[in-house]
Amino acid sequence: MDARKHDPGATMPVRAIEVGREAGPPRLPLAALVWANLAASALHFADNVVHYARYPEPRWISSGHVVDALWFAITPLLLAGAWCRARRFLAPGWLLLATYGVLSFSALGHYLYGPPSAMSLWMNVLILLEAAAALALLVAVARDAASSRARQRHQPSRGVSIPPTPPASEEDP
């Protein structure tokens, strides 16, 4: 038996509390959001290439090959951001992930060039799925950055510690 159970003066182990984590719904791990974004963007871009003529696009996107090139240009930002974040290169990871999130969220830009009724239900689902995944990633990155900064504020300083000066006594002139 553990002697601490019966000794009222004994200290019980204290569980660590994660600083910066407020109560609320459980959060998806960042890695799961990276995979969700990768899948959502791959589905949307593949459909956009296959059905290029049906998607409303800006004039500068002249063919499905341009759409291909955009996916291959944007996706490395997601992967590099995840790699940086996993290796604790926090600021570069957050920047890359947030940049990817904003670019991926721009899938909603299809609606600037045509109404939802101009596209099939499947096309609308893919556009909204990619935008939702991007938004979830942006929120997760913002929360990750905020909780990391909160943890830093609550950690003891690693700098030089200056002891407090004792109060002056009445006897000192």
Buried (B, 14 or more C-beta within 10 A) or exposed (E): EEEEEEEEEEEEEEEEEEEBEEEEEEBBEBEEBBBBBBEBBEBBBBBBBEBBEBBBBEEEBEEBEEBBEBBEEBBEBBBBBBBBBEEEBBEBBBBBBBBBBEBBBBBBEBBEEEEBEBBBEEBBBBBBBBBBBBBBBBBBBEBBBEBBEBEEEEEEEEEEEEEEEEEEEEEEE
